[in-house]
Amino acid sequence: MPTTDIREEAQRLIEKLPANATWDDLMYEIYVRQAIEAGLADSDAGRTLDVKEVRAKFGLPT
């Protein structure tokens, strides 16, 4: 993911919120954004498992 100014990204998140948004709404949006970025970074770095591996790890049928 390209590096961008965190303030610009935060402003975009804020602007997307409805006028009656709460602090919890903002924190949720930040959390989701951060989780997605972390997942994409893990994927780019090859830190993922195949579905079959995960199912086997947890003893689920494949």
N, C-alpha and C positions, 0 to 999 in steps of 0.2 A: 504494500500500500504506500502511495506517495506520502511524504512527510508534509503536513500542512500546519498552519498556525492554529494551535489548540484553541486560542481565543475566537478565531473565526468559526471553527467547528462548534464551539459551545454556543456562540451566538445563533448559528443555524438551528441548533436543537431548541433553543429558547424561542426562536421565532415560530417554530412549528407547533409549539404548545398552545392550547386554547387559552383565552383570557382568564378563565377561572382555574387554571392549573395550580397545583399545590407544589410545595417543596418536594414531596414524595414523588410526584409525577416527574419532576425534573431529575431527581436522583435515579429513578427507574430508567429514564431515557439515556442518561449517562452510563449506567450499569450495562444496559443492553448494547450500546455502542462499543463500550470497552470489551465486553465479552466477545462480540463479533470480531473485532479487530484482533484480539488475542487468538481466537480460533483460526482466523485466516493466516496469522503469522505462524502458528503451529503447523498448519497445512503446508505453507510455503517451505518451512524448514524440514518437512518430512516427519514431523512428530505426530503421526496419526496411526490408527490401527484399522485393519480391515474388519468389516462387520463380523465375519466368521471368527476372527481372533477374539473379539469382544464377547461374542456369544459363548465361545469355548471357555473364556476366562471366568464367566459367571455361571457356567454349567447350564446354559440354555441350549435348546435344540438348534441345530444349524440347518 
